[in-house]
């Protein structure tokens, strides 16, 4: 039984079209068969939930309960219930929905949108509250890979896909994508945002003098209406592992707002191919009259105006996902004009497929899945669970919960980044086309796996990342979250196995990943890996709603065993070379590194800077002057090092004399550095020889060791 305080109950009289208040400040109890209203333990009204009961939401706080009589001539009885908060109303509708399943013969009309039907009310409240904070919007906007890629994708396709078009921004947030669409020449953008961020978005629109061109609509895509069809949909609907938060379903649902000539199903017959060609020739419809929208506050789910209104279909209709509700008519697909629709105002349109590429940005997505080997991560998660293996923790035995703790830690997807060298196989790819996928397909996802192992290793789990493509009419642009690309706020996701699996080189590894959507706006993930020809099968279940954020801000280290030469020998060889250079060094006004043993030594090596590559090059023998020390990269500082300006002088050499022509014999060729240089990292690359120079002013504080060594020149 569920209780709701401070409820007001009224009886609607259909004959006189009036309402009579039965009671205010009542308490409502809901059980499987009836609604009981009482005050101070005294029952005020009891409504039995029989067959032919409908519950329809009238506003954010009011719901109408209608009991239809068995005899058609009888007038239905309707009660209006006003709740204390919108959250209480959503809880009540959820209870009614469960009652619908428990009462035989009922035809409950809950009045819920498709979003509310698939989402727990508490999850929706938390979700929209999270995105209503400016700090969270800032976190996404400062992901410059994400933001810049979206801007370039839109601007690269401005003239054909955006200029003069009507755009729908799904989940607009701060409205940044809407501004990009305006930059690309869009005539009007409808920015739909369900959280309280809609008010901040409208503030930015007003401040940037774009009121009227960007229309902010406060509400859910599943519940709002638009005054006209749109030509293109833009959104950033991806979550961790692509699918988390289930916003992809909202993005796909928004296809109902596309202009009808962009929403025709893709068929394989010759007639349909001819029809598609005809539609493509008439793709650019005649300009439609625009609406003089209110340029003040963001609109609450509806937009008023004189144009026909494309509205959200009835949430309770079984065809709601495939219908386009038009108040005044429908669009003629060949002439671009409005024509009269059916009597009920609903024209059946399939939103499962559209023709022209580029009318949804992003257009497609690839989810990549690959096995990985990471002993450190596995040991880290195991050690957390070992806390519960203590028998005398402050005198208490915790061991009975160790198994539950182990399962909980290994049920958490790991959100971080890693080196691609941890993966001993090529990834499998799961492709999604947002123009054709249905909402039902996004609720249940099955991905078959087949890997060919390239290196003997221990498999600890599966790693996931995704790419999304913007297939514009002029150019394709891709946004990648791969571990080989610059890091984004999506990172990568790794799902551990409870039991590691050892595999041999050349061995096949099969399995599948199953993702089932849940009402918490996430997915329950099931992983299964099978070694063909054996009885080995490893499984694990994970909760994508409860990830572990492990990223520590440092770049991932390469996997152990990546060194092909001794790092210690390389390090001390660098020190020896540095000492030799100190002996050879000549005083100069700035910091200098002499690179010739002696000006008169014709047999010595000559070092100069290559004019095209800026690499140090030699002419003459180098074996007698410098030992051939193999070089391996070494992390000499845990802090990021920013390269300082480097001024390089290059000279034309005289091979016969072994001396640069631009210097007298006493001045050998040199690489001159800015005296203010504190550290230079990664300017030169060579796998064999390196030269280490020491700063003459020991003021470096960037963590280099030993002493103030801060420059490595790799001699080619």
NORLINGI-V915557 format. One record per residue. N is the residue number from 1. SS is DSSP state (A for helix, B for strand, O for the rest). OMEGA is omega in radians with two decimals (* if undefined). Layout:
n | ss | omega
N | SS | OMEGA
N | SS | OMEGA
//
This chain:
n | ss | omega
1 | O | 3.14
2 | B | -3.10
3 | B | 3.11
4 | B | -3.12
5 | B | 3.02
6 | B | 3.13
7 | B | 3.05
8 | B | -3.10
9 | B | 3.09
10 | B | 3.09
11 | B | -3.13
12 | B | 3.11
13 | B | -3.05
14 | O | -3.11
15 | O | -3.12
16 | O | -3.14
17 | O | 3.13
18 | B | 3.11
19 | B | 3.08
20 | B | -3.11
21 | B | 3.09
22 | B | 3.13
23 | B | 3.09
24 | B | -3.11
25 | B | 3.13
26 | B | 3.00
27 | B | -3.12
28 | B | 3.02
29 | B | -3.13
30 | B | 3.01
31 | O | -3.02
32 | O | -3.00
33 | O | -3.06
34 | B | 3.03
35 | B | -3.10
36 | B | 3.09
37 | B | 3.13
38 | B | 3.11
39 | B | 3.13
40 | O | 3.10
41 | O | 3.10
42 | B | -3.12
43 | B | 3.13
44 | B | -3.11
45 | B | 3.08
46 | B | -3.14
47 | B | -3.14
48 | B | -3.13
49 | O | 3.11
50 | O | 3.08
51 | O | 3.12
52 | O | 3.07
53 | B | 3.08
54 | B | 3.07
55 | B | -3.07
56 | B | 3.11
57 | B | 3.14
58 | O | 3.11
59 | O | -3.13
60 | O | -3.09
61 | O | -3.02
62 | B | 3.08
63 | B | 3.12
64 | B | 3.08
65 | B | -3.10
66 | B | 3.08
67 | B | -3.13
68 | O | -3.14
69 | O | 3.13
70 | O | 3.11
71 | O | -3.06
72 | O | -3.09
73 | O | 3.12
74 | O | -3.14
75 | O | 3.11
76 | O | 3.12
77 | B | -3.11
78 | B | 3.04
79 | B | 3.07
80 | B | -3.13
81 | B | 3.10
82 | B | -3.10
83 | O | -3.09
84 | O | -3.09
85 | O | 3.06
86 | A | 3.13
87 | A | 3.09
88 | A | 3.13
89 | A | 3.13
90 | A | 3.08
91 | A | 3.14
92 | A | 3.13
93 | A | 3.06
94 | A | 3.08
95 | A | 3.12
96 | A | 3.13
97 | A | 3.09
98 | A | 3.07
99 | A | 3.13
100 | A | -3.13
101 | A | -3.06
102 | A | -3.09
103 | O | -3.14
104 | O | 3.04
105 | O | -3.13
106 | O | 3.06
107 | O | -3.01
108 | O | 3.08
109 | O | -2.99
110 | O | -3.12
111 | O | -3.12
112 | O | 3.01
113 | O | 3.14
114 | A | 3.08
115 | A | -3.13
116 | A | -3.14
117 | A | -3.07
118 | A | -3.01
119 | O | 2.99
120 | O | -3.08
121 | A | -3.12
122 | A | 3.10
123 | A | 3.13
124 | A | 3.13
125 | A | 3.13
126 | A | -3.09
127 | A | -3.10
128 | A | 3.05
129 | A | 3.14
130 | A | -3.09
131 | O | 3.08
132 | O | -3.14
133 | O | 3.09
134 | A | -3.14
135 | A | 3.12
136 | A | 3.06
137 | A | 3.10
138 | A | 3.13
139 | A | 3.12
140 | A | -3.12
141 | A | 3.14
142 | O | 2.94
143 | O | -2.97
144 | A | 3.03
145 | A | 3.13
146 | A | -3.01
147 | A | -3.11
148 | A | 3.12
149 | A | 3.10
150 | A | -3.12
151 | A | -3.14
152 | A | 3.13
153 | A | -3.13
154 | A | -3.09
155 | A | 3.10
156 | A | -3.11
157 | O | -3.03
158 | A | -2.94
159 | A | -3.07
160 | A | -3.03
161 | A | -3.03
162 | A | -3.03
163 | O | -3.13
164 | O | -3.06
165 | O | 3.03
166 | B | -2.99
167 | B | 3.03
168 | B | 3.09
169 | B | -3.07
170 | B | -3.07
171 | O | -2.94
172 | O | -3.10
173 | O | 3.12
174 | O | -3.14
175 | O | -3.05
176 | A | 3.13
177 | A | 3.08
178 | A | 3.10
179 | A | 3.09
180 | A | 3.13
181 | A | 3.08
182 | A | 3.09
183 | A | 3.14
184 | O | 3.06
185 | O | 3.12
186 | O | 3.12
187 | O | -3.13
188 | B | 3.10
189 | B | 3.02
190 | B | -3.10
191 | B | -3.07
192 | B | -3.13
193 | B | -3.06
194 | O | -3.12
195 | O | 3.12
196 | O | 3.06
197 | A | 3.12
198 | A | 3.13
199 | A | 3.10
200 | A | 3.10
201 | A | 3.13
202 | A | 3.08
203 | A | 3.11
204 | A | 3.12
205 | A | 3.13
206 | A | -3.09
207 | A | 3.13
208 | O | 3.05
209 | O | 3.12
210 | O | 3.09
211 | B | -3.08
212 | O | 3.05
213 | O | 2.99
214 | B | -3.13
215 | B | -3.12
216 | B | -3.14
217 | B | -3.14
218 | B | 3.14
219 | O | 3.12
220 | O | 3.10
221 | O | -3.10
222 | O | -3.03
223 | O | -3.03
224 | O | 3.02
225 | B | 3.07
226 | B | -3.12
227 | O | -3.10
228 | O | 3.02
229 | O | -3.13
230 | B | -3.11
231 | O | -3.08
232 | B | 3.13
233 | B | 3.05
234 | B | -3.13
235 | B | 2.97
236 | O | -2.98
237 | O | -3.02
238 | O | 3.03
239 | B | 3.05
240 | O | -3.11
241 | O | 3.10
242 | B | -2.92
243 | O | -3.04
244 | O | -3.08
245 | O | 3.07
246 | O | 3.09
247 | A | 3.07
248 | A | 3.11
249 | A | 3.07
250 | A | 3.12
251 | A | 3.12
252 | A | 3.12
253 | A | -3.09
254 | A | 3.11
255 | A | 3.14
256 | A | -3.13
257 | A | 3.11
258 | B | 3.07
259 | O | -3.03
260 | A | -3.11
261 | A | 3.08
262 | A | -3.01
263 | O | -3.11
264 | O | -3.13
265 | O | 3.07
266 | O | -3.14
267 | O | -3.03
268 | O | -3.10
269 | O | 3.12
270 | A | 3.13
271 | A | -3.14
272 | A | 3.09
273 | A | 3.09
274 | A | 3.12
275 | A | 3.13
276 | A | 3.09
277 | A | 3.12
278 | A | 3.13
279 | A | 3.13
280 | A | 3.12
281 | A | -3.13
282 | O | -3.06
283 | O | -3.13
284 | O | -3.10
285 | O | 3.13
286 | O | -3.09
287 | O | 3.12
288 | O | 3.10
289 | O | -3.13
290 | O | -3.07
291 | O | 3.03
292 | O | -3.04
293 | O | 3.04
294 | O | -3.08
295 | O | -3.14
296 | O | -3.05
297 | O | 3.05
298 | O | -3.04
299 | B | -3.05
300 | B | 3.00
301 | O | 3.12
302 | O | 3.08
303 | O | 3.14
304 | O | 3.13
305 | O | -3.07
306 | O | -3.13
307 | O | 3.06
308 | O | -3.02
309 | O | 3.01
310 | B | -3.00
311 | B | 3.09
312 | O | -3.12
313 | O | 3.12
314 | O | -3.05
315 | O | -3.05
316 | O | 3.11
317 | O | -3.14
318 | O | 3.10
319 | O | -3.00
320 | A | -3.14
321 | A | -3.04
322 | A | -3.10
323 | B | 3.04
324 | B | -3.11
325 | B | -3.10
326 | B | -3.04
327 | O | -3.02
328 | O | -3.11
329 | O | -3.12
330 | B | -3.11
331 | B | 3.04
332 | O | -2.96
333 | O | -3.10
334 | O | -3.05
335 | O | -3.12
336 | O | -3.10
337 | O | 3.12
338 | B | 3.06
339 | B | -3.08
340 | O | -3.14
341 | O | 3.12
342 | O | -3.03
343 | O | -3.10
344 | O | 3.09
345 | O | -3.10
346 | B | 3.08
347 | B | -3.10
348 | B | 3.10
349 | O | 3.07
350 | O | 3.05
351 | O | -3.11
352 | O | -3.13
353 | O | 3.04
354 | O | -2.93
355 | O | -2.90
356 | O | 3.05
357 | O | 3.06
358 | O | -3.14
359 | O | 2.96
360 | B | 3.12
361 | B | 0.09
362 | O | -3.05
363 | O | -3.10
364 | B | 3.09
365 | B | 3.04
366 | B | 3.05
367 | B | -3.09
368 | B | -3.10
369 | B | -3.08
370 | B | 3.06
371 | B | 3.12
372 | B | 3.09
373 | O | -3.11
374 | O | -3.13
375 | A | -3.10
376 | A | 3.14
377 | A | 3.13
378 | A | 3.13
379 | A | 3.13
380 | A | 3.13
381 | A | 3.12
382 | A | -3.11
383 | A | 3.08
384 | A | -3.14
385 | A | -3.12
386 | A | 3.01
387 | A | -3.10
388 | A | 3.09
389 | A | -3.11
390 | O | -3.14
391 | O | -3.08
392 | O | 3.09
393 | B | -3.06
394 | O | 3.11
395 | O | -3.09
396 | B | 3.11
397 | O | -3.09
398 | O | -2.94
399 | A | -3.12
400 | A | -3.13
401 | A | -3.07
402 | A | -3.14
403 | A | 3.12
404 | A | 3.12
405 | A | 3.12
406 | A | 3.13
407 | A | -3.12
408 | A | -3.13
409 | A | -3.12
410 | A | 3.01
411 | O | -3.14
412 | B | 2.95
413 | B | -3.11
414 | B | 3.12
415 | B | 3.09
416 | B | 3.06
417 | O | -3.05
418 | O | 3.08
419 | O | -3.07
420 | A | 3.10
421 | A | 3.09
422 | A | -3.03
423 | O | -3.07
424 | O | -3.14
425 | O | 3.04
426 | O | -3.08
427 | O | 2.89
428 | B | -3.07
429 | B | 3.02
430 | B | -3.02
431 | B | 3.10
432 | B | 3.07
433 | B | -3.07
434 | O | 3.11
435 | O | -3.03
436 | O | -3.07
437 | O | 3.11
438 | O | 3.11
439 | A | 3.13
440 | A | 3.12
441 | A | 3.13
442 | A | 3.14
443 | A | -3.13
444 | B | -3.00
445 | B | 3.07
446 | B | -3.07
447 | B | 3.06
448 | B | -3.09
449 | B | 3.00
450 | B | -3.13
451 | B | 3.00
452 | B | -3.02
453 | O | -3.12
454 | O | -3.12
455 | O | 3.05
456 | O | -3.10
457 | B | 3.06
458 | B | -3.11
459 | B | 3.13
460 | B | 3.13
461 | B | -3.14
462 | B | 3.08
463 | B | -3.08
464 | B | 2.89
465 | B | -3.07
466 | B | 2.94
467 | B | 3.01
468 | B | -3.11
469 | B | 3.05
470 | B | -3.04
471 | B | -3.12
472 | O | 3.13
473 | O | -3.13
474 | O | -3.08
475 | O | 3.00
476 | B | 3.08
477 | B | -3.11
478 | B | 3.02
479 | B | -3.05
480 | B | 3.03
481 | O | -3.10
482 | O | 3.10
483 | O | 3.09
484 | O | -3.08
485 | O | 3.08
486 | O | -3.02
487 | O | 3.06
488 | O | -3.13
489 | O | 3.02
490 | O | -3.10
491 | O | 2.92
492 | B | -3.11
493 | B | 3.08
494 | B | 3.13
495 | B | -3.08
496 | B | 2.95
497 | B | 3.12
498 | B | 3.14
499 | B | 3.10
500 | B | -3.09
501 | B | 3.12
502 | B | -3.11
503 | B | -3.14
504 | O | 3.06
505 | O | -3.14
506 | O | -3.12
507 | O | 3.07
508 | B | 3.10
509 | B | -3.11
510 | B | 3.09
511 | B | 3.07
512 | B | 3.06
513 | B | 3.11
514 | B | 3.12
515 | B | 3.13
516 | B | -3.13
517 | B | 3.08
518 | B | -3.06
519 | O | 3.10
520 | O | 3.11
521 | O | 3.12
522 | B | -3.05
523 | B | 2.91
524 | B | -3.01
525 | B | 3.08
526 | B | -3.13
527 | B | 3.07
528 | B | 3.08
529 | B | -3.06
530 | B | 3.01
531 | O | -3.10
532 | O | 3.10
533 | O | 3.11
534 | O | 3.13
535 | O | -3.06
536 | O | 3.08
537 | B | -3.12
538 | B | 3.13
539 | B | 3.03
540 | B | 3.09
541 | B | -3.09
542 | B | 3.13
543 | B | -3.10
544 | B | 3.11
545 | B | -3.03
546 | B | -3.13
547 | B | 3.04
548 | B | -3.12
549 | B | -2.97
550 | O | -3.03
551 | O | -3.06
552 | O | 3.10
553 | O | 3.14
554 | O | 3.09
555 | O | -3.10
556 | O | 3.10
557 | O | 3.06
558 | O | -3.11
559 | O | 3.09
560 | O | -3.12
561 | O | -3.12
562 | O | -3.12
563 | O | 3.08
564 | O | 3.04
565 | O | -3.08
566 | O | 3.09
567 | A | -3.13
568 | A | 3.10
569 | A | 3.11
570 | A | -3.10
571 | A | -3.10
572 | A | 3.00
573 | A | 3.08
574 | A | 3.13
575 | A | 3.11
576 | A | 3.11
577 | A | 3.12
578 | A | 3.12
579 | A | 3.10
580 | A | 3.14
581 | A | 3.09
582 | A | 3.11
583 | A | -3.09
584 | A | -3.00
585 | O | 3.08
586 | O | 3.12
587 | O | 3.06
588 | O | -3.10
589 | O | 3.14
590 | O | 3.06
591 | B | -3.11
592 | B | 3.10
593 | B | 3.11
594 | B | -3.10
595 | O | 3.03
596 | O | -3.08
597 | O | 3.11
598 | O | -3.09
599 | O | -3.07
600 | O | -3.10
601 | O | -3.09
602 | O | -3.12
603 | O | -3.11
604 | O | -3.12
605 | O | 3.09
606 | B | -3.11
607 | B | 3.09
608 | B | -3.12
609 | B | 3.11
610 | O | -3.05
611 | O | -3.06
612 | O | -3.04
613 | O | -3.09
614 | O | 3.06
615 | O | 3.04
616 | B | 3.13
617 | B | -3.09
618 | B | 2.94
619 | B | -3.03
620 | O | -3.09
621 | O | 3.11
622 | O | -3.02
623 | O | -3.08
624 | O | -3.07
625 | O | -3.04
626 | O | 3.07
627 | O | -3.14
628 | O | -3.09
629 | O | 3.09
630 | O | -3.08
631 | O | 2.95
632 | O | 3.12
633 | O | -3.14
634 | O | 3.10
635 | O | -3.08
636 | O | 3.14
637 | O | 3.08
638 | O | -3.09
639 | O | 3.10
640 | O | -3.12
641 | O | 3.12
642 | O | -3.14
643 | O | 3.10
644 | O | 3.11
645 | O | -3.12
646 | O | 3.09
647 | O | -3.04
648 | O | 3.04
649 | O | 3.10
650 | O | -3.06
651 | O | 3.06
652 | O | -3.05
653 | B | 3.01
654 | B | -3.04
655 | O | -3.09
656 | O | -3.11
657 | O | -3.10
658 | O | -3.08
659 | B | 3.07
660 | B | -3.10
661 | O | -3.06
662 | O | -3.13
663 | O | 2.96
664 | O | -3.07
665 | O | -3.10
666 | O | -3.09
667 | O | 3.11
668 | O | 3.11
669 | O | -3.07
670 | B | 2.97
671 | B | -3.09
672 | B | -3.12
673 | B | 3.02
674 | O | -3.13
675 | O | -3.13
676 | O | -3.10
677 | O | 3.10
678 | O | -3.14
679 | O | 3.05
680 | B | -3.08
681 | O | 3.00
682 | O | -3.13
683 | O | -3.13
684 | O | -3.11
685 | O | 3.02
686 | O | -3.06
687 | O | -3.01
688 | O | -2.98
689 | O | 3.07
690 | O | 3.09
691 | B | -3.12
692 | B | 3.12
693 | B | -3.10
694 | B | 3.11
695 | O | -3.14
696 | O | 3.10
697 | O | -3.04
698 | O | -3.14
699 | O | -3.10
700 | O | 3.12
701 | O | -3.03
702 | O | 3.01
703 | O | 3.13
704 | O | 3.13
705 | O | -0.04
706 | O | 3.08
707 | O | -3.09
708 | O | 3.08
709 | B | -3.02
710 | B | -3.12
711 | B | 3.07
712 | B | 3.05
713 | B | -3.12
714 | O | -3.04
715 | O | 3.14
716 | O | *
//
